[in-house]
Amino acid sequence: MPKQKITKEMVVDAAFQIARSQGMECVLVKNIADRIGCSVQPIYSYCHNMEGLKEEVIDQVNHFVRKFLAARLNPDDLFRSTGQAYIKLTEEEPHIFKIFILHERKGISSLAELYQSEANPEMAGFIAEQLDISPAQAATLHLHMLVYTIGIGTIFSVTTPGIPAKEIFAQQESAYQAFLKQAIEQDPELT
């Protein structure tokens, strides 16, 4: 039987699959080798350090999250459906959600910087148009909902046996209504 050629892509994919099913803490050379069905030597030849491999796994996680969210968006209610898609991600892919939320974000020293690095730059304009509010109000509303959704998603992901998604969606909607009201009331042009 010919030897299987182990590629870097196989190593990264195996590491991603382990992270997805068991969490990033289980992405270990031995586990990757076991998953591929090889010795640890080929893994070490591609992974000079685990931090580099984990960065590549995080890149795959980010790509996975973008595809996951895009597949669940409602074009007629993009803003709400995005928040709900994050909760679905938490429910269906808890390890992916934790990696996505908990990976280190370097160079971030304010919520504004976090918003700029994480949010789709077109979303505030879309929200402003849909809700007939200013772009600044829309960005504030979006930031508030991002922070809230990440928080409630984190709670959702660490509770057992688990809070029903319906309850989480209702809580998300209450927060949305409160944040929207606050954004409108704080704009002197609209009051």
N, C-alpha and C positions, 0 to 999 in steps of 0.2 A: 504494500500500500504506500503510495507516494506521500511525502510529508506535506502537510498543509502549510501554505505560505501565509504567515501572519502579517497583516498590514496595519499601519497606524489607524486607518479607518475602522478596522475590526476592533482594535483596542479601545478607541474612543466610543464606538457604538456599544461595546460590551459594558464599559464604564457607565454610559448613559442609562442602559437598561437596568443595571444594578441600582443606580441612583433612583431611577423611576420606581422600581418595585420595592426597594428596601431602604432608601435614603442615602444621602451623600456619605454618611459615616461608614457605610459598608463598601464604598469604592476603595478597595484595597488590592494590591497587586495579586495576591493569592486568589481572591474572589474573581478578578478579571481573568486570570489564567484558567481557573476552573470553568468559568462560563464559556470561554473560547475552546477549552479542551487542549491546552498546551502547558508547557512548563512556564515558570515565571521569567525565564531568560528573555524570550521575545518581548515580553511586556517591558522589562527594564531597558531593552534596546530602544524602545520608542519613548519611554517616560523617564527622562533624566531626573525629573522630580515630580512628585504627586501634585504639587500646586499647579504646574503647567497643565497636567491632565485635567485637573478639576476645573480650571478655567475653560478648557475646551468643552467639558461637560456642561458648564454654565452657559456657554454659547449655544449648545444644542438645546438646553432647557429654554432659553430665551426664544429660540426659533420655534420650539414646540408650543410654547405659550402663545406666541403670535398666531400660529395656525389654529390652535384650539379656540382662541377667542374669535378669530375671523369666521370660523365655521358656525358660531353660535350667535352672531350679531343679527339683529333685526334692523334692516335699513330704515324702517319707519319709526323706530324708537332706539336709535343708536346709543344714546347716552345711558338709558336704563338697562338696555340689553348688555352693554359692556360690563356694568356692575354685576349683573346677574351671571354673566359668563365667568367672571372671576370667582363667584361663589360656586358655580358648577365645577370649575377647575379644582377648587378646594375639596369638593365632594368626590369627584371622580379620580383626581390625580393628587392625593395629599402630599406625597413626597416631592413631586414637581413644584407644587405651590410653595412648600417650605423652602426649597432650594431657590426658587425665583424670588421670594420675599426676603429671605435671610442672607443671601450672598452679599458680600461686602461691596459697597459702592464707594469707590475712591473719589476724592475731590468734591464731596458734597458737604457743605457746611450750613445749609439753610433749606427750609422747605421749598423756597422758590427755586433753588438749584436742583433739588430732587425733582420737582415738577417739570422743569425744563429738560432734565435728562431722561425722565421716564414717560412723560405724556406725549401723545401724538400732537405736534404743534398745530395741526388743523382742527383739533377737537374743540378748543375754546371758541373759535369762529363758528363752527357748526352749532354748538350749544347756544351761542348768542343769537344766531339766526332762528333756530328752532323755538327758543323761549322768548324771543324779542327782548333781550337784555343786552347790556353793553359787553364788549369783549372782556373788559376787566372783571365785570361781575361773573361772566361765564368762567373765566380762568379761576376765580376764587371758588365758585361753586364746584368746579371740577376738582380742584385741589382738595377741598373739604371731603368730597365724595371718595376720592382716591384714598385719603388717609382713613376715612371711616370704613371703607370696604376692605382695606388691608387689615384693619383692626378686627372687624367682625369676622372676616375670613380666617384670620389666625385663630380666633376663639373657636370658630366652627371646626377648624382642622385639628384641634387638640382636645375636643370634648368626646367622651364616650358615655353611653352608646352613640351620642350625637344629637345635636339640636336639629329638628326637622328643617329642611331647606325652605319650606313655606314660611316658617317663622323668621328665618334669616331674611328672606325677601321682603316680608312685611316690615321688619325693622329697618331695612335698607330704604324702603319707600318712605317711612316716617322721617328718617334722617334727610333724605332728599327734599321732602316738602319743607322741613325746618330750615335747611341750608338755603333753599331757593327763596323762602320768605325773608330770611335774614339778608340775603344779597339784594333783593328788591328794596327792602326798607332802608338799607344803608346807602342807596343811590339817590342823591338829592334831586336828580333830573326826573326820576320816576315817582316821587312822592308828592 
